[in-house]
Amino acid sequence: MQVQAPVIAINNLTKTYEGGAGQVVALANVSLQIGAGEFISLIGPSGCGKSTLMRLIGDLTQPSAGSIAVKGKTPTCARRDRDYGIVFQAPVLYDWRTVQRNVELPLEIMGQPRSERARRSAEMLKLVGLSEFEQAYPRQLSGGMQQRVAIARALVFAPSILLMDEPFGALDELTRERMQGELLEIWARTNATVIFVTHSIPEAVFLSDRVVVMSPRPGRIEAIIPIDLPRPRDTLTREDPHFFALATEVRERLRHS
């Protein structure tokens, strides 16, 4: 798919680490363009650098060579402008804060008035279907509900880009599938650009506009596979023969990477 006016432009990106055995090349000469509002999944074997790539986009680590432009800015400027919301595999909620106060936390750090924090947190909890749990504590929620709180917190300041690093990896299969459907509904309502890291082929195919297949370390882009399944997607999508054909294509690309 031709991507016009990319919101994220990655050019010849390389990332190396100094280790006990010498220099380790995590990513080598990665180039990728991502359009506004796209849902992109990064998939590849363990250690291929997909999480590193996401962290580079989010200004959580710095490149060794190459460049990243986010909305025409450096990742550091994009982070300062609060263009990113980030969701990790673990929800990272504060046990002593209620669900509402966990979601409000970014706005509290930004110095937003209490009334505005309450309004925005209520909106986001409604978006993720947890309005009735505002005053609950994380320990009272299931794993899937905790991840929904983490998503609400990431979206509370209306970022244009959502970075998600295996957010459903610790969930059971049925909860994971339900969360995938809920995520697509949230994405459709927020128009955010999503970069989603996963090890799951069916998950990548079900969610994405394009799947970026990465090679073993040093991580390179092996293939970019357009996912032309119609939207909105639901349980019937997973039974579509074309869904299985796309999953097979991703699997074959991974096998030969």
C-alpha positions in Angstrom: 0.0 0.0 0.0 1.3 3.4 -0.9 1.6 5.6 2.2 1.1 9.3 1.6 2.3 12.0 3.9 3.7 9.7 6.6 3.1 10.6 10.2 6.2 8.5 11.0 9.2 8.3 8.7 12.0 5.9 9.5 15.1 6.0 7.4 18.1 3.6 7.5 17.7 3.1 11.3 20.4 1.2 13.1 20.7 0.4 16.8 23.7 -1.2 18.5 24.3 -2.1 22.1 27.6 -2.6 23.9 27.6 -6.0 25.6 30.0 -8.2 27.5 30.9 -10.0 24.2 31.2 -6.8 22.3 28.9 -4.8 20.1 25.4 -6.2 19.5 23.5 -5.0 16.5 19.8 -5.0 17.4 18.5 -3.3 14.2 20.2 -2.7 10.9 19.2 -0.2 8.1 15.4 -0.3 8.9 13.3 2.1 6.8 9.5 2.4 7.1 6.8 4.9 6.5 3.5 4.9 8.5 0.5 7.0 7.6 -1.8 8.9 9.9 -4.5 6.6 11.4 -2.8 3.4 10.3 -2.7 0.3 12.4 0.7 -1.3 12.0 1.8 -4.5 13.6 5.5 -5.5 14.1 6.1 -9.3 14.2 9.2 -11.4 14.2 11.2 -13.9 16.3 12.3 -13.1 19.8 15.2 -10.8 19.8 14.6 -9.4 16.3 14.3 -5.8 17.6 10.6 -5.1 17.2 10.3 -3.8 20.7 13.5 -1.8 20.2 12.0 -0.3 17.1 8.9 0.8 19.0 11.0 2.2 21.8 13.1 4.2 19.3 9.9 5.6 17.8 8.7 6.6 21.3 12.0 8.2 22.3 12.6 5.6 25.0 16.0 4.9 23.5 18.2 6.6 21.0 19.3 5.3 17.5 23.0 4.6 16.7 22.5 5.7 13.1 19.7 6.7 10.7 16.7 9.0 11.5 13.1 9.0 12.7 10.7 11.9 12.0 7.4 11.9 13.9 4.9 14.4 12.5 7.9 16.2 11.0 9.7 16.4 14.4 12.3 14.4 16.2 10.9 11.7 18.6 12.2 13.8 21.5 10.1 16.8 20.3 7.1 14.5 19.7 7.4 13.1 23.2 7.5 16.6 24.7 4.5 17.5 22.6 2.7 14.5 24.1 2.1 12.9 20.7 2.5 9.4 22.3 0.5 7.1 24.4 2.3 3.9 25.4 0.9 0.6 26.6 3.2 -2.2 27.8 2.6 -5.9 28.3 2.2 -5.3 32.1 -0.5 -2.7 32.9 1.8 -1.0 35.4 -1.0 0.4 37.5 -0.5 1.8 41.0 -2.2 -0.4 43.5 -2.9 2.4 46.0 -4.7 4.5 43.4 -8.3 3.9 42.3 -9.0 3.1 38.6 -10.0 6.8 38.1 -6.8 8.1 39.7 -4.7 5.7 37.7 -6.2 7.0 34.5 -5.9 10.6 35.7 -2.2 10.3 36.5 -0.8 11.8 33.2 -3.1 14.8 33.5 -2.1 15.2 37.1 1.5 15.3 36.1 0.6 17.8 33.4 -1.0 20.0 36.0 -4.5 19.8 34.7 -7.3 21.0 37.1 -9.1 18.3 39.1 -12.4 18.9 37.3 -10.7 18.4 33.9 -8.9 15.3 35.1 -12.2 13.8 36.3 -14.0 14.7 33.1 -11.4 13.1 30.8 -10.9 10.0 32.9 -14.7 9.5 32.9 -14.7 9.8 29.1 -11.9 7.3 28.7 -13.3 4.8 31.2 -16.6 4.9 29.3 -14.7 4.4 26.0 -13.1 1.2 27.4 -16.3 0.0 29.1 -15.2 0.5 32.7 -17.3 3.4 33.9 -18.7 1.4 36.8 -15.2 0.6 38.1 -14.0 4.2 38.7 -13.6 3.7 42.4 -12.3 0.1 42.3 -8.6 -0.7 42.8 -6.4 -2.6 40.4 -6.3 -5.7 42.6 -10.1 -6.0 42.2 -9.9 -6.2 38.4 -9.2 -9.1 36.0 -6.1 -9.0 33.8 -8.1 -7.9 30.8 -9.8 -5.1 32.8 -6.4 -3.9 34.1 -5.2 -3.6 30.5 -8.3 -1.6 29.6 -7.4 0.8 32.4 -3.8 1.0 31.0 -5.3 1.8 27.5 -7.6 4.4 29.0 -4.6 6.0 30.8 -2.6 6.1 27.6 -5.4 7.8 25.7 -6.5 10.3 28.4 -4.4 13.2 27.0 -5.5 12.4 23.4 -2.2 11.3 21.9 -2.2 11.0 18.1 0.1 7.9 18.2 -0.4 4.8 20.4 2.5 2.5 20.9 1.6 -1.0 22.2 4.3 -3.5 23.2 2.6 -7.0 23.4 -0.2 -5.6 25.5 -2.3 -8.8 25.4 0.6 -11.3 25.7 -0.1 -12.3 29.2 -3.9 -12.9 28.7 -5.7 -16.2 28.1 -6.8 -16.8 24.5 -10.5 -15.9 24.9 -9.7 -12.7 26.8 -7.1 -11.8 24.2 -9.5 -12.2 21.3 -12.1 -10.1 23.1 -9.5 -7.4 23.9 -8.5 -7.3 20.2 -12.1 -6.5 19.2 -12.4 -3.9 21.9 -9.1 -2.3 20.8 -10.3 -2.0 17.2 -13.4 -0.3 18.4 -11.4 2.2 20.5 -9.0 2.8 17.5 -11.9 3.5 15.2 -13.3 6.1 17.6 -10.0 7.8 18.4 -8.3 7.8 14.9 -5.0 7.3 16.5 -2.0 5.8 14.6 -1.2 2.5 16.3 2.2 0.6 16.3 1.5 -2.8 17.8 4.2 -5.3 18.8 3.2 -9.0 18.9 4.4 -12.5 18.6 0.9 -13.7 17.4 0.3 -14.2 13.7 -3.5 -14.3 14.0 -3.5 -11.2 16.3 -1.4 -9.3 13.8 -3.6 -10.2 10.8 -6.8 -9.5 12.7 -5.8 -6.1 13.9 -3.7 -4.5 11.2 -3.7 -2.5 8.0 -0.2 -3.8 7.4 2.0 -6.4 9.1 5.7 -5.7 9.2 7.7 -8.9 9.3 11.1 -8.6 10.8 14.1 -10.9 10.4 16.2 -12.4 13.3 18.9 -10.2 14.8 20.1 -7.9 13.4 16.5 -6.9 12.9 15.6 -5.9 9.3 12.3 -5.6 7.6 11.8 -8.8 5.8 8.4 -8.0 4.3 5.4 -5.6 4.6 2.1 -7.4 4.1 -1.0 -5.4 3.4 -4.1 -6.8 5.2 -7.0 -6.2 2.9 -9.7 -7.7 5.2 -12.8 -5.5 5.3 -13.5 -3.5 8.4 -15.1 -3.5 10.9 -13.8 -6.9 11.9 -15.4 -9.4 14.2 -15.5 -13.1 15.0 -16.6 -14.0 11.5 -13.4 -12.3 10.2 -11.4 -15.1 11.9 -13.3 -17.7 9.9 -12.8 -16.0 6.5 -10.6 -18.1 4.2 -8.7 -15.0 3.2 -7.9 -14.5 6.9 -6.2 -17.9 6.9 -4.5 -17.1 3.6 -3.0 -13.9 5.0 -1.9 -15.7 8.2 -0.2 -18.3 6.1 1.6 -15.6 4.1 2.9 -14.0 7.3 3.9 -17.4 8.7 5.8 -18.2 5.5 7.6 -14.9 5.5 8.6 -15.5 9.1 9.8 -19.0 8.3 12.1 -17.8 5.6 13.3 -14.7 7.3 
